[in-house]
């Protein structure tokens, strides 16, 4: 994109078509820690025009394969699915079916009146002699399906042949319903019921096999291939909804790390808050996928068993961002087969982040733990031992005219002293301690916290260097 002016013009054209603001595509630089979140947001903003642009370019470069490849893949998907269905349904025994066949030109004229069903019983003179009409009508069972075959041009009428007597028995809908109900209750066939149950189970298995085969084929459709061109790979990634879902998740996860990266890149002294900032980062990541009870029951944050799946949240409760959840709801059908893979990758992302932080971050560094003594906001919670740690480890911090006793006395008075507004309104911590060092003593007029201010400013500036 950065070397092709033609693509720049094409992108502007598709941005206008998609009604998206005309913005450039930003490039991520690995040495710039805060650039990945901005680049990702810009990519999601320009997703529609980028997808349309690369799709048109792909179809123009591959006019045949570009259009037919997808169709062939879908056809292959259907073939694979049909093979699995045939494999499942090959063992199914289909019962005999009765059909009614008529030829071209057939005409029927014996239609019953509305609400009346006709049952036509034909008898020969021989049958009349052996059975009466009532006996015939009571014992005759009318089947639900009749097979009638006529040839071309044959005309069917209700007139009986010579020597055959026609008996018409009319029944009302009420009588027919009563007879069918009584016949059903009396003639319950257990074998037929069991056979239908088997059919339902087999159809369900065939449907599941079809869905599984379809999902596998769709998954293969978006799998990257090293032999494909760069344009083909970009086109597939932009067309794949799974790619956009991962981008939406990263857009919600990256700002958590940007906060600490901003603090680490600050030109202000931050050693007094660095330990608490790192702990807050670890906690922010843990609460996204670990159950609250597992976090509170651990002795420290670094002792949480975050790799154990029993302590992890369910897929519905894990934090992936509101935009990602909305995208999943809108594309529930297309993403149904790949959601387990997505949530598994989200868990692995959080696990890898926590593993890296615990192994690399100085959570147990004594310098960071004792540097909190310089934090003015928590002065009433600090101990003089933290101050003495630096004096004993870095003897150059203690002024020549100062003693351990005088330094401890100034620290005790500092913890309960009322600080002026200049200290509270200072933007930098070193400026605040400079103002503390100029607070005068009422009795002598000398700086009340001069030794303490000198030692703490050495902790803030000298020790990190």
N, C-alpha and C positions, 0 to 999 in steps of 0.2 A: 504493500500500500504506500510506503514512503518513497518508492522509487518509480512509480508509474503515475504520470499525470493523466493518462487515459482513464485509469481506474478512479482517480479523484473526481473526474467529471462524471463518470458513471455513478459513483456513490452519491454525488449531489443530486443527480437525476432521480435515483431511487429514494433518497431522503425526502424529496418533494412529493413523490408518489405516495410514500407511506406517511406523509404529514409528520415528519420527525425533524427536530431542529438540526441545522447544518453544523455539525461538530466534526472535528478531526478524530481519527482513531489513534488513541494514545498507545505508546509502546512501553512495556515494562522493562525497567533496568534493575538488575539484581542487586546492584550496590546501593540503590535507593530503596530503603526499607518501606517507605510509605507510599510507593508508587503502585503497588499491585492492587490495592483497594480502589484507587481512582481509575486505573485502567479497566478493572473488572466492571465497575459501574458504567463507564463509557461504552463498553462492549454490550452490556445488557440494554443500554439506551438505544444503541444503533443495531440491535439484533435483527429487526424486521428488514430494514434496507440492505444490510449486509447479506442476509440469507437470500433475498430476492436477486441481488446483484450476482452473487456467485452461482445461483441456480440458472440464471439466464446465460451466464458465460459458460457454464458446464454444458447446457443443452446446445449452445451454439458450437462448441468445440467437438462435442460428441453427438451429432444429430441423430444417429441411429441407435448407438448403444445407450445414449443418455435417456431415451424415451422407452426403449424396449427392455433395457436391463431390469428396470424396476418391475415391468410387467412379467418378465421371465422369473424374477425372484418371487413375485406373488403367485405366479403359476406353480413354481416349484414348491412354494409353501402349501398351496392347495393339494399338489400331488402327494407331498409327504404326509399331509394330514389325512388324505383319502386312503393312503396305504395303511396308516395306523388304524383307521376306522374299519377297513376291510379285514385287517388281521384280528380285530376284536370281534367283528360281527360274522366271521366265517364259520364260527361254531354255532351260530344261532339257527335254529330250525324254524323256518317260516311255514305257518299252517296254510292249507289250501284255501284259496280265495275263489269265490263264485263271482263271475262277471256276467254282465248283460251285454250282448253284442247285437248290433243291428247294422244292416247294409244300407248303401245309398239308395234313396227312393222309397224307403219303408214308410208306410202310412198306418197309423193305428187309430181306431175309431171308438174303442171301448173305454173311455175315460169315465171314472165314477163322478158322481155329483159331489159338491163340496160338503164335507162333514160325514160322508157315507163311504165305507170301504166295501168293495165288491170282492167276493171270493167265488170264482167260477169253478164248479166241479162238473166234469163231463163223465158220463157213464154210457156204456153200450147196452143194448137189450139184454145181453148175457149178465151184465152187472146188475141191471134192474131186477132180473129174476132172482138173483142170489141175495141182494141187499136192498133194503128200503132207503128212501131218501134221507130219513132221519138218522139211520145208522151211519150212512156215509158222511153226513155233515158233522156228526158228533165225534167220529173217529179220525176224520181227516185233519192232518197237521199241516198248517200253512207255513212253509219256510219263509225266512226273511229275505232270501235271495233266490231269484229265478234266473235260469240261463235260457235265453231265447235267441236262436240263430235263424236269420232269414237271408235269402239270396237277393241279388240285385233285381229291382223292379217288382218284388213280391208285395202284395197287399194283404195286410192282416186285418181281419174283421172279427166280430164277436158272434157271427152266425155259425152254429154247429154243423158238422158234416151230416150227411144222411145216415140215419140209424143211430145217431147219438143224441141223447137228451141233455139239455143244459139246465142246471139248477143254479139259481142266483141267490146267494145268502147275503143279506145286507146287515151291516153292523154299524152302530153309532160310535163316536170317539170314546164315549164313556165305557161302553161294553168292551172295546178294544183295549183300553187302559187297564180295566179290571182283569181281563184275560191275560194280558202280558205280565201284570204284577203277580197273579197267582202262579203263572208258569215259571216266573223267575224264582219265586219263593220255594216252589216244589222241586224244580229241576236245577239245583245248585251243583255245579260241577267243580270239584276240588282240583282236578287236574288242570282244567282251564285257568283257574285262579293262580295256581302255582306257576303255570307257564307264562302268564302275563307278568307276574312278579319277576321272573327271570328276564323277560324282555326289557322291563324297566331298568333293571340292574345293568344289563348289557348295553342298553342305549346310553346310560349315564357313564359307563366306562368308556364307551366310544367317544362321547362328547369330551370327556377329560383328555383322552388321548389326542383328539383333534386340537384342543386348546394348547396342549403341551407342544405338539409338533409345530403349530403356528408360532408360538412364542420363540421356539428355538430357531426357526427360520428368520423371524424378524430380528432376533439378536445377531445372527450371522450377517444380516444385511448391513448392519452398522459397524461391524467389526473392522478395525483398520487393517489395511493390507499394504505391506511395504512396496509391493510392485505397482500400486496405484500412483498416479501423479499427485502433485501437491494440490492442484485445483480439485481433484476428485476427493481427496481427504478432507479438505476444508468444506467442500459442499456437503459431504456426509455428516461431518460434525455439526454443522449449522442446521441440518435437517433433522438430526437426531434429538428428540425431546429430552433424552437422558443427559445430554451435554448442557442444555440450558438449565435443567434442574440442579446439576452440580454447581453451575455458576451462581444460581440464586442462593444456594446454601453457603457458598464461600463468601458471597456478598454480605451475609448476615454474621459469619464467623470471624472474618478478618478484622473488623473494627475493635474486637476485644484485644487483639494483639497490637493494634496501632496505638492504643493508649500508652502502653509501656514503651514502645518504640519512640514515641514522642518525648517521653521523659528521658530516655537514654540519649537522645539527640539534643537535649536542651543545653544551653551554655550556662545555666544556673547551677549552683551546687545542689546536688540531689542525694548525697550519700546518707543524709539523715532520714530520708523517706524511702530509700531504695528497697530495703528489706520488706517493708509493708506493701510497697507497690508490687513486688514480685509475688508475695503471698496472695494479694488480691487477684492477680492474674491467674494463679493456679486455682484459686477458689472459683473464679468466674468460669473457668473451663470445666471444672468438676461438676458444678451445679447444673450444667447443660445435659449431662448424660448419666450422672450418678444419683441414686436415691438419697433424699435428705437424711434419712436415718443412718445410712452408711457413713455419711460425712460427719455428722455430729457424734457418732459413737467412736470415731477414731481419736487417738490421742492428739495427733497433729494432722495437718493437711497432707503432709508428705507421707503419712502412714496409711492413707486411704487405699483400700484394695480396689483400684479402679479397673484393673484388668479382669477381675472376676465378673462374669456375666450376671451372677446372682445379685450383684450390687448395682447393676446398670438399669436404667429406666426402660420401659417398653417402647416400641416404635411410635406409639401415639403420644407419649409424653416427652420423648427426646426433642431437644431444641434444634430445629433446622431453619427457623425464620418464617415469618408470616407469608412472605412472597413465595417461598418454596411450598408451603402447605397449600396455598391457594392454587398454585400451578398443579399440584398433585390432584386436587379435587377436580380441576377443569379437564385434566387428561388422565382420569382414573382408568379408563378402558385401555388406552395405549400404554400406560405405565404399570399396569397391574402385575405383569410378569417380572418386571425389573425393580419393583419397590424393595423386595428383600435384599437385592444386591446394593441398592442405594443406601438403605439404613445400615447395612454391614460396613460399607465404606465410610459412612458418617461416624460410626463407633470407632473404627480403626483410626480415623483422622484425629478424634479427640484423645484416644489412647496414645497415639504417637506424640501428640503435643505434650501431654502430661509426662510421658516417659522422658522426653527431651528436657523439659524444664527441671524435673527432679534430678536428672543426671548432670545437667550443665549449670543450672542457676545456683548461686552461693547462698542457699537458704540457711546453712549452718555456719556461715563465715562469722567469726567473732568480731571482726572489724565492723561489718554491717549491723550486727546485733547491738554492739555498744555505741555505734554512731547515732543511734536514736536519742542520745542524751542531748544532742543539739537541736532537737525539735521543740520549738517554743510552745506549740499547741498541746504537748503532752508533758510539760515540765513537772507537773505535780505527780506524775507516775514514774518518773525516772529515779535511778539510784546513783549515789555518788561513786559506787564501784565502777560504773561504766566510764565515768570521767577519769578515775585513777588508772583504768586499763590503758588509756592513751598516754597518760603521763609516764607510766612505767615502761611502756613499749617504745614510745618516742619521747625521749627525755628533752629533746630540743624544743618541745612545745611549751614547756614551763619557763616563764620569764626569769631572768637571773635574780631579781630582787624578791621573787615570790617563794613562798614555802607551801608545803603540802597542807599545813593547818590553815593558813590564810586562804588558800584556794577552796578548801572544803567549807570554810565559814561563808565565803562569798556565794558558793553554790547553794547552801542551805537558805540564805536570805533571798536568793534569786527565786527559789521555788514558791515563796509566798509573797513576793513583792508585787506592787501594783505598777505595771509597765505603762509608759506614756503612749499616746496615740501614734506617735511617729514610729514606734516599734510595731504596733499592730497593723499599720497601713503600709509597711514596707513591702515591695514587690519581691525582693530577693532575701533569702535567709541570711546571707552575709551582711547585707545592708542593715537588717534588723539587729544583728549582734553588734554591728558598729555603733548603732544608736544606744544599745544597752551599755556598751563600754563608756559612753559619755554621760551616763546618769550620775549626777554629783551626790556626794555624801553630805547630808545636812550639817553634820558636826564639823567635818574637816574641809569640805569643799573639794576633796579629791574624788576621782572616779570610784564609785561604790562597787562596781563589778569589773574593774580594770583587768585583773589577773584572769578571771573567768572568761571574759570576752576574748582575750588574747589566745587562750588555749582552745576555745571552741572555734574561733576563726581558723586556727591552724588545722583543726580536724576537718573543717569544711573545704579548705582550699589545698593545704599541703598534703594531707594523707591520700586523697584520690590521685594526685600527681605521682 
